Amino acid sequence: MQQAIVGFHLDEEGHYVADLACGHGQHMRHDPPWQNRPWVLTEQGRNEKLGMVLECKKCEKMKST
């Protein structure tokens, strides 16, 4: 299920988590070469992604049960 990014926060390990409109979160790690998201390291980059739609795996799982 698609949900918009409404904010970001840091988890206990210092990784950014996208806060989704549904209340769930999704990690947005910059961990090359596996995940290349340098935009997450700056406030400007994160702000540019506000409103971007992601697939929420937790919502999808809840929908199918």
PDB file of N, CA, C and O in Angstrom:
ATOM      1  N   MET A   1       0.843  -1.168   0.000  1.00  0.00           N
ATOM      2  CA  MET A   1       0.000   0.000   0.000  1.00  0.00           C
ATOM      3  C   MET A   1       0.894   1.239   0.000  1.00  0.00           C
ATOM      4  O   MET A   1       1.840   1.320   0.783  1.00  0.00           O
ATOM      5  N   GLN A   2       0.605   2.180  -0.853  1.00  0.00           N
ATOM      6  CA  GLN A   2       1.431   3.371  -0.999  1.00  0.00           C
ATOM      7  C   GLN A   2       1.087   4.402   0.076  1.00  0.00           C
ATOM      8  O   GLN A   2      -0.079   4.692   0.342  1.00  0.00           O
ATOM      9  N   GLN A   3       2.153   4.948   0.689  1.00  0.00           N
ATOM     10  CA  GLN A   3       2.004   5.947   1.743  1.00  0.00           C
ATOM     11  C   GLN A   3       3.038   7.049   1.526  1.00  0.00           C
ATOM     12  O   GLN A   3       4.154   6.781   1.079  1.00  0.00           O
ATOM     13  N   ALA A   4       2.669   8.276   1.842  1.00  0.00           N
ATOM     14  CA  ALA A   4       3.562   9.422   1.669  1.00  0.00           C
ATOM     15  C   ALA A   4       4.507   9.562   2.860  1.00  0.00           C
ATOM     16  O   ALA A   4       4.150   9.232   3.991  1.00  0.00           O
ATOM     17  N   ILE A   5       5.718  10.056   2.591  1.00  0.00           N
ATOM     18  CA  ILE A   5       6.671  10.382   3.649  1.00  0.00           C
ATOM     19  C   ILE A   5       6.238  11.719   4.254  1.00  0.00           C
ATOM     20  O   ILE A   5       6.050  12.705   3.541  1.00  0.00           O
ATOM     21  N   VAL A   6       6.082  11.736   5.585  1.00  0.00           N
ATOM     22  CA  VAL A   6       5.674  12.965   6.270  1.00  0.00           C
ATOM     23  C   VAL A   6       6.771  13.520   7.167  1.00  0.00           C
ATOM     24  O   VAL A   6       6.641  14.625   7.694  1.00  0.00           O
ATOM     25  N   GLY A   7       7.847  12.767   7.346  1.00  0.00           N
ATOM     26  CA  GLY A   7       8.962  13.218   8.172  1.00  0.00           C
ATOM     27  C   GLY A   7      10.036  12.150   8.252  1.00  0.00           C
ATOM     28  O   GLY A   7       9.941  11.105   7.609  1.00  0.00           O
ATOM     29  N   PHE A   8      11.056  12.425   9.048  1.00  0.00           N
ATOM     30  CA  PHE A   8      12.164  11.489   9.260  1.00  0.00           C
ATOM     31  C   PHE A   8      12.578  11.550  10.723  1.00  0.00           C
ATOM     32  O   PHE A   8      12.424  12.575  11.387  1.00  0.00           O
ATOM     33  N   HIS A   9      13.101  10.445  11.205  1.00  0.00           N
ATOM     34  CA  HIS A   9      13.727  10.436  12.530  1.00  0.00           C
ATOM     35  C   HIS A   9      14.898   9.462  12.506  1.00  0.00           C
ATOM     36  O   HIS A   9      15.001   8.621  11.614  1.00  0.00           O
ATOM     37  N   LEU A  10      15.774   9.585  13.492  1.00  0.00           N
ATOM     38  CA  LEU A  10      16.902   8.672  13.628  1.00  0.00           C
ATOM     39  C   LEU A  10      16.519   7.525  14.556  1.00  0.00           C
ATOM     40  O   LEU A  10      15.880   7.737  15.586  1.00  0.00           O
ATOM     41  N   ASP A  11      16.917   6.306  14.184  1.00  0.00           N
ATOM     42  CA  ASP A  11      16.694   5.173  15.083  1.00  0.00           C
ATOM     43  C   ASP A  11      17.825   5.106  16.102  1.00  0.00           C
ATOM     44  O   ASP A  11      18.721   5.949  16.096  1.00  0.00           O
ATOM     45  N   GLU A  12      17.783   4.116  16.966  1.00  0.00           N
ATOM     46  CA  GLU A  12      18.771   3.993  18.042  1.00  0.00           C
ATOM     47  C   GLU A  12      20.186   3.723  17.539  1.00  0.00           C
ATOM     48  O   GLU A  12      21.150   3.897  18.284  1.00  0.00           O
ATOM     49  N   GLU A  13      20.320   3.300  16.280  1.00  0.00           N
ATOM     50  CA  GLU A  13      21.641   3.046  15.696  1.00  0.00           C
ATOM     51  C   GLU A  13      22.124   4.206  14.827  1.00  0.00           C
ATOM     52  O   GLU A  13      23.190   4.120  14.217  1.00  0.00           O
ATOM     53  N   GLY A  14      21.347   5.291  14.767  1.00  0.00           N
ATOM     54  CA  GLY A  14      21.740   6.447  13.980  1.00  0.00           C
ATOM     55  C   GLY A  14      21.374   6.381  12.510  1.00  0.00           C
ATOM     56  O   GLY A  14      21.923   7.128  11.701  1.00  0.00           O
ATOM     57  N   HIS A  15      20.449   5.492  12.150  1.00  0.00           N
ATOM     58  CA  HIS A  15      19.977   5.378  10.768  1.00  0.00           C
ATOM     59  C   HIS A  15      18.671   6.151  10.620  1.00  0.00           C
ATOM     60  O   HIS A  15      17.835   6.152  11.524  1.00  0.00           O
ATOM     61  N   TYR A  16      18.504   6.806   9.477  1.00  0.00           N
ATOM     62  CA  TYR A  16      17.273   7.550   9.244  1.00  0.00           C
ATOM     63  C   TYR A  16      16.120   6.624   8.889  1.00  0.00           C
ATOM     64  O   TYR A  16      16.271   5.657   8.142  1.00  0.00           O
ATOM     65  N   VAL A  17      14.965   6.952   9.450  1.00  0.00           N
ATOM     66  CA  VAL A  17      13.719   6.223   9.202  1.00  0.00           C
ATOM     67  C   VAL A  17      12.721   7.228   8.647  1.00  0.00           C
ATOM     68  O   VAL A  17      12.521   8.298   9.222  1.00  0.00           O
ATOM     69  N   ALA A  18      12.098   6.882   7.529  1.00  0.00           N
ATOM     70  CA  ALA A  18      11.047   7.726   6.968  1.00  0.00           C
ATOM     71  C   ALA A  18       9.771   7.477   7.755  1.00  0.00           C
ATOM     72  O   ALA A  18       9.358   6.331   7.930  1.00  0.00           O
ATOM     73  N   ASP A  19       9.149   8.544   8.227  1.00  0.00           N
ATOM     74  CA  ASP A  19       7.852   8.463   8.897  1.00  0.00           C
ATOM     75  C   ASP A  19       6.783   8.546   7.823  1.00  0.00           C
ATOM     76  O   ASP A  19       6.729   9.521   7.072  1.00  0.00           O
ATOM     77  N   LEU A  20       5.934   7.534   7.744  1.00  0.00           N
ATOM     78  CA  LEU A  20       4.915   7.478   6.706  1.00  0.00           C
ATOM     79  C   LEU A  20       3.572   7.981   7.227  1.00  0.00           C
ATOM     80  O   LEU A  20       3.322   7.966   8.432  1.00  0.00           O
ATOM     81  N   ALA A  21       2.717   8.424   6.321  1.00  0.00           N
ATOM     82  CA  ALA A  21       1.416   8.981   6.674  1.00  0.00           C
ATOM     83  C   ALA A  21       0.562   7.999   7.471  1.00  0.00           C
ATOM     84  O   ALA A  21      -0.295   8.420   8.248  1.00  0.00           O
ATOM     85  N   CYS A  22       0.780   6.721   7.293  1.00  0.00           N
ATOM     86  CA  CYS A  22       0.002   5.697   7.983  1.00  0.00           C
ATOM     87  C   CYS A  22       0.455   5.485   9.429  1.00  0.00           C
ATOM     88  O   CYS A  22      -0.208   4.789  10.198  1.00  0.00           O
ATOM     89  N   GLY A  23       1.591   6.090   9.793  1.00  0.00           N
ATOM     90  CA  GLY A  23       2.121   5.912  11.140  1.00  0.00           C
ATOM     91  C   GLY A  23       3.259   4.904  11.215  1.00  0.00           C
ATOM     92  O   GLY A  23       3.923   4.799  12.246  1.00  0.00           O
ATOM     93  N   HIS A  24       3.491   4.172  10.151  1.00  0.00           N
ATOM     94  CA  HIS A  24       4.598   3.227  10.112  1.00  0.00           C
ATOM     95  C   HIS A  24       5.879   3.944   9.711  1.00  0.00           C
ATOM     96  O   HIS A  24       5.847   5.110   9.320  1.00  0.00           O
ATOM     97  N   GLY A  25       6.999   3.252   9.808  1.00  0.00           N
ATOM     98  CA  GLY A  25       8.283   3.797   9.411  1.00  0.00           C
ATOM     99  C   GLY A  25       9.005   2.862   8.467  1.00  0.00           C
ATOM    100  O   GLY A  25       8.746   1.658   8.450  1.00  0.00           O
ATOM    101  N   GLN A  26       9.905   3.414   7.685  1.00  0.00           N
ATOM    102  CA  GLN A  26      10.706   2.610   6.764  1.00  0.00           C
ATOM    103  C   GLN A  26      12.117   3.174   6.735  1.00  0.00           C
ATOM    104  O   GLN A  26      12.316   4.366   6.500  1.00  0.00           O
ATOM    105  N   HIS A  27      13.108   2.297   6.978  1.00  0.00           N
ATOM    106  CA  HIS A  27      14.498   2.741   6.982  1.00  0.00           C
ATOM    107  C   HIS A  27      14.905   3.261   5.610  1.00  0.00           C
ATOM    108  O   HIS A  27      14.544   2.700   4.575  1.00  0.00           O
ATOM    109  N   MET A  28      15.664   4.343   5.634  1.00  0.00           N
ATOM    110  CA  MET A  28      16.212   4.957   4.424  1.00  0.00           C
ATOM    111  C   MET A  28      17.717   5.071   4.630  1.00  0.00           C
ATOM    112  O   MET A  28      18.237   6.162   4.867  1.00  0.00           O
ATOM    113  N   ARG A  29      18.405   3.956   4.541  1.00  0.00           N
ATOM    114  CA  ARG A  29      19.839   3.925   4.810  1.00  0.00           C
ATOM    115  C   ARG A  29      20.654   4.292   3.572  1.00  0.00           C
ATOM    116  O   ARG A  29      20.299   3.955   2.443  1.00  0.00           O
ATOM    117  N   HIS A  30      21.747   4.987   3.821  1.00  0.00           N
ATOM    118  CA  HIS A  30      22.763   5.199   2.785  1.00  0.00           C
ATOM    119  C   HIS A  30      23.904   4.276   3.173  1.00  0.00           C
ATOM    120  O   HIS A  30      24.704   4.600   4.051  1.00  0.00           O
ATOM    121  N   ASP A  31      23.977   3.127   2.518  1.00  0.00           N
ATOM    122  CA  ASP A  31      24.930   2.088   2.885  1.00  0.00           C
ATOM    123  C   ASP A  31      25.503   1.464   1.619  1.00  0.00           C
ATOM    124  O   ASP A  31      25.247   0.296   1.325  1.00  0.00           O
ATOM    125  N   PRO A  32      26.299   2.263   0.852  1.00  0.00           N
ATOM    126  CA  PRO A  32      26.860   1.741  -0.401  1.00  0.00           C
ATOM    127  C   PRO A  32      27.690   0.482  -0.170  1.00  0.00           C
ATOM    128  O   PRO A  32      28.325   0.372   0.879  1.00  0.00           O
ATOM    129  N   PRO A  33      27.713  -0.446  -1.074  1.00  0.00           N
ATOM    130  CA  PRO A  33      27.076  -0.429  -2.389  1.00  0.00           C
ATOM    131  C   PRO A  33      25.657  -0.987  -2.382  1.00  0.00           C
ATOM    132  O   PRO A  33      25.021  -1.031  -3.435  1.00  0.00           O
ATOM    133  N   TRP A  34      25.148  -1.407  -1.249  1.00  0.00           N
ATOM    134  CA  TRP A  34      23.820  -2.028  -1.207  1.00  0.00           C
ATOM    135  C   TRP A  34      22.703  -1.010  -1.372  1.00  0.00           C
ATOM    136  O   TRP A  34      21.766  -1.243  -2.136  1.00  0.00           O
ATOM    137  N   GLN A  35      22.786   0.096  -0.681  1.00  0.00           N
ATOM    138  CA  GLN A  35      21.761   1.138  -0.753  1.00  0.00           C
ATOM    139  C   GLN A  35      22.461   2.478  -0.941  1.00  0.00           C
ATOM    140  O   GLN A  35      23.229   2.916  -0.084  1.00  0.00           O
ATOM    141  N   ASN A  36      22.190   3.113  -2.056  1.00  0.00           N
ATOM    142  CA  ASN A  36      22.846   4.367  -2.378  1.00  0.00           C
ATOM    143  C   ASN A  36      21.832   5.507  -2.265  1.00  0.00           C
ATOM    144  O   ASN A  36      21.130   5.828  -3.224  1.00  0.00           O
ATOM    145  N   ARG A  37      21.771   6.112  -1.079  1.00  0.00           N
ATOM    146  CA  ARG A  37      20.843   7.207  -0.814  1.00  0.00           C
ATOM    147  C   ARG A  37      21.578   8.358  -0.138  1.00  0.00           C
ATOM    148  O   ARG A  37      21.300   8.663   1.022  1.00  0.00           O
ATOM    149  N   PRO A  38      22.500   8.997  -0.829  1.00  0.00           N
ATOM    150  CA  PRO A  38      23.253  10.084  -0.203  1.00  0.00           C
ATOM    151  C   PRO A  38      22.366  11.250   0.218  1.00  0.00           C
ATOM    152  O   PRO A  38      22.747  12.015   1.104  1.00  0.00           O
ATOM    153  N   TRP A  39      21.194  11.404  -0.392  1.00  0.00           N
ATOM    154  CA  TRP A  39      20.280  12.489  -0.042  1.00  0.00           C
ATOM    155  C   TRP A  39      19.824  12.415   1.415  1.00  0.00           C
ATOM    156  O   TRP A  39      19.487  13.439   2.008  1.00  0.00           O
ATOM    157  N   VAL A  40      19.810  11.220   1.991  1.00  0.00           N
ATOM    158  CA  VAL A  40      19.307  11.065   3.361  1.00  0.00           C
ATOM    159  C   VAL A  40      20.252  11.683   4.398  1.00  0.00           C
ATOM    160  O   VAL A  40      19.860  11.910   5.543  1.00  0.00           O
ATOM    161  N   LEU A  41      21.484  11.950   3.996  1.00  0.00           N
ATOM    162  CA  LEU A  41      22.477  12.465   4.933  1.00  0.00           C
ATOM    163  C   LEU A  41      22.352  13.967   5.188  1.00  0.00           C
ATOM    164  O   LEU A  41      22.961  14.485   6.125  1.00  0.00           O
ATOM    165  N   THR A  42      21.564  14.678   4.362  1.00  0.00           N
ATOM    166  CA  THR A  42      21.420  16.121   4.554  1.00  0.00           C
ATOM    167  C   THR A  42      19.957  16.474   4.829  1.00  0.00           C
ATOM    168  O   THR A  42      19.040  15.796   4.365  1.00  0.00           O
ATOM    169  N   GLU A  43      19.763  17.545   5.592  1.00  0.00           N
ATOM    170  CA  GLU A  43      18.401  18.002   5.877  1.00  0.00           C
ATOM    171  C   GLU A  43      17.692  18.409   4.592  1.00  0.00           C
ATOM    172  O   GLU A  43      16.512  18.110   4.409  1.00  0.00           O
ATOM    173  N   GLN A  44      18.408  19.089   3.704  1.00  0.00           N
ATOM    174  CA  GLN A  44      17.823  19.500   2.429  1.00  0.00           C
ATOM    175  C   GLN A  44      17.376  18.280   1.620  1.00  0.00           C
ATOM    176  O   GLN A  44      16.281  18.278   1.057  1.00  0.00           O
ATOM    177  N   GLY A  45      18.211  17.254   1.561  1.00  0.00           N
ATOM    178  CA  GLY A  45      17.865  16.040   0.822  1.00  0.00           C
ATOM    179  C   GLY A  45      16.632  15.368   1.383  1.00  0.00           C
ATOM    180  O   GLY A  45      15.759  14.931   0.634  1.00  0.00           O
ATOM    181  N   ARG A  46      16.558  15.284   2.712  1.00  0.00           N
ATOM    182  CA  ARG A  46      15.384  14.665   3.335  1.00  0.00           C
ATOM    183  C   ARG A  46      14.139  15.512   3.077  1.00  0.00           C
ATOM    184  O   ARG A  46      13.073  14.973   2.779  1.00  0.00           O
ATOM    185  N   ASN A  47      14.268  16.836   3.189  1.00  0.00           N
ATOM    186  CA  ASN A  47      13.118  17.719   2.960  1.00  0.00           C
ATOM    187  C   ASN A  47      12.585  17.587   1.541  1.00  0.00           C
ATOM    188  O   ASN A  47      11.379  17.691   1.314  1.00  0.00           O
ATOM    189  N   GLU A  48      13.481  17.357   0.586  1.00  0.00           N
ATOM    190  CA  GLU A  48      13.058  17.195  -0.808  1.00  0.00           C
ATOM    191  C   GLU A  48      12.256  15.919  -1.022  1.00  0.00           C
ATOM    192  O   GLU A  48      11.517  15.816  -2.001  1.00  0.00           O
ATOM    193  N   LYS A  49      12.385  14.962  -0.139  1.00  0.00           N
ATOM    194  CA  LYS A  49      11.665  13.690  -0.275  1.00  0.00           C
ATOM    195  C   LYS A  49      10.329  13.680   0.467  1.00  0.00           C
ATOM    196  O   LYS A  49       9.564  12.724   0.340  1.00  0.00           O
ATOM    197  N   LEU A  50      10.036  14.735   1.242  1.00  0.00           N
ATOM    198  CA  LEU A  50       8.737  14.805   1.921  1.00  0.00           C
ATOM    199  C   LEU A  50       7.629  14.775   0.872  1.00  0.00           C
ATOM    200  O   LEU A  50       7.697  15.482  -0.133  1.00  0.00           O
ATOM    201  N   GLY A  51       6.627  13.967   1.109  1.00  0.00           N
ATOM    202  CA  GLY A  51       5.535  13.798   0.151  1.00  0.00           C
ATOM    203  C   GLY A  51       5.753  12.684  -0.839  1.00  0.00           C
ATOM    204  O   GLY A  51       4.809  12.253  -1.501  1.00  0.00           O
ATOM    205  N   MET A  52       6.999  12.200  -0.960  1.00  0.00           N
ATOM    206  CA  MET A  52       7.285  11.079  -1.850  1.00  0.00           C
ATOM    207  C   MET A  52       6.532   9.844  -1.348  1.00  0.00           C
ATOM    208  O   MET A  52       6.412   9.631  -0.142  1.00  0.00           O
ATOM    209  N   VAL A  53       6.039   9.053  -2.261  1.00  0.00           N
ATOM    210  CA  VAL A  53       5.242   7.882  -1.904  1.00  0.00           C
ATOM    211  C   VAL A  53       6.113   6.635  -1.907  1.00  0.00           C
ATOM    212  O   VAL A  53       6.875   6.390  -2.842  1.00  0.00           O
ATOM    213  N   LEU A  54       5.983   5.847  -0.834  1.00  0.00           N
ATOM    214  CA  LEU A  54       6.687   4.566  -0.705  1.00  0.00           C
ATOM    215  C   LEU A  54       5.671   3.449  -0.517  1.00  0.00           C
ATOM    216  O   LEU A  54       4.539   3.683  -0.093  1.00  0.00           O
ATOM    217  N   GLU A  55       6.085   2.258  -0.832  1.00  0.00           N
ATOM    218  CA  GLU A  55       5.271   1.078  -0.573  1.00  0.00           C
ATOM    219  C   GLU A  55       5.449   0.695   0.892  1.00  0.00           C
ATOM    220  O   GLU A  55       6.556   0.352   1.306  1.00  0.00           O
ATOM    221  N   CYS A  56       4.379   0.748   1.681  1.00  0.00           N
ATOM    222  CA  CYS A  56       4.460   0.372   3.095  1.00  0.00           C
ATOM    223  C   CYS A  56       4.201  -1.126   3.218  1.00  0.00           C
ATOM    224  O   CYS A  56       3.083  -1.597   3.009  1.00  0.00           O
ATOM    225  N   LYS A  57       5.232  -1.850   3.555  1.00  0.00           N
ATOM    226  CA  LYS A  57       5.128  -3.312   3.670  1.00  0.00           C
ATOM    227  C   LYS A  57       4.248  -3.712   4.853  1.00  0.00           C
ATOM    228  O   LYS A  57       3.557  -4.730   4.798  1.00  0.00           O
ATOM    229  N   LYS A  58       4.270  -2.922   5.914  1.00  0.00           N
ATOM    230  CA  LYS A  58       3.450  -3.245   7.091  1.00  0.00           C
ATOM    231  C   LYS A  58       1.966  -3.075   6.775  1.00  0.00           C
ATOM    232  O   LYS A  58       1.160  -3.914   7.175  1.00  0.00           O
ATOM    233  N   CYS A  59       1.589  -2.017   6.071  1.00  0.00           N
ATOM    234  CA  CYS A  59       0.193  -1.826   5.675  1.00  0.00           C
ATOM    235  C   CYS A  59      -0.262  -2.948   4.738  1.00  0.00           C
ATOM    236  O   CYS A  59      -1.372  -3.467   4.857  1.00  0.00           O
ATOM    237  N   GLU A  60       0.614  -3.304   3.812  1.00  0.00           N
ATOM    238  CA  GLU A  60       0.285  -4.361   2.856  1.00  0.00           C
ATOM    239  C   GLU A  60       0.070  -5.686   3.583  1.00  0.00           C
ATOM    240  O   GLU A  60      -0.843  -6.443   3.254  1.00  0.00           O
ATOM    241  N   LYS A  61       0.914  -5.956   4.565  1.00  0.00           N
ATOM    242  CA  LYS A  61       0.784  -7.193   5.337  1.00  0.00           C
ATOM    243  C   LYS A  61      -0.525  -7.201   6.132  1.00  0.00           C
ATOM    244  O   LYS A  61      -1.216  -8.218   6.190  1.00  0.00           O
ATOM    245  N   MET A  62      -0.862  -6.052   6.746  1.00  0.00           N
ATOM    246  CA  MET A  62      -2.097  -5.955   7.528  1.00  0.00           C
ATOM    247  C   MET A  62      -3.325  -6.094   6.632  1.00  0.00           C
ATOM    248  O   MET A  62      -4.340  -6.652   7.048  1.00  0.00           O
ATOM    249  N   LYS A  63      -3.234  -5.593   5.414  1.00  0.00           N
ATOM    250  CA  LYS A  63      -4.324  -5.661   4.456  1.00  0.00           C
ATOM    251  C   LYS A  63      -4.620  -7.102   4.040  1.00  0.00           C
ATOM    252  O   LYS A  63      -5.770  -7.466   3.797  1.00  0.00           O
ATOM    253  N   SER A  64      -3.561  -7.917   3.962  1.00  0.00           N
ATOM    254  CA  SER A  64      -3.717  -9.288   3.481  1.00  0.00           C
ATOM    255  C   SER A  64      -4.134 -10.266   4.576  1.00  0.00           C
ATOM    256  O   SER A  64      -4.427 -11.425   4.282  1.00  0.00           O
ATOM    257  N   THR A  65      -4.167  -9.825   5.830  1.00  0.00           N
ATOM    258  CA  THR A  65      -4.551 -10.754   6.916  1.00  0.00           C
ATOM    259  C   THR A  65      -5.990 -10.609   7.296  1.00  0.00           C
ATOM    260  O   THR A  65      -6.468 -11.312   8.185  1.00  0.00           O
TER     261      THR A  65
END
